[in-house]
Amino acid sequence: MTLMLCTSMGMHSPGAKGGPMHYADSVGLKNVYDKICEFRDRYGEEYWQPAPLLKQLAEEGKSFAQWDAEIGVA
């Protein structure tokens, strides 16, 4: 929740849409991770590098919402 709130407010995403973390959860973190890796391979690491947390959650098959609930911030 905290991460989603910060990114939604900081990036001026419409609150009703849930923000970028909600969107990533809705399309699947594995899909997002795979696409970033594809961009990294095509355009280089200096421009595209997946975040360690995204990699971890994608490999574990979890969502940002699950991670947020697990760490007990929400």
ABEGO torsion letter per residue (X at the ends): XAAAAAAAAAAGBBAAAGEAAAAAAAAEAAAAAAAAAAAAAAAEAAABBBBAAAAAAAAAGBBAAAAAAAAGAX
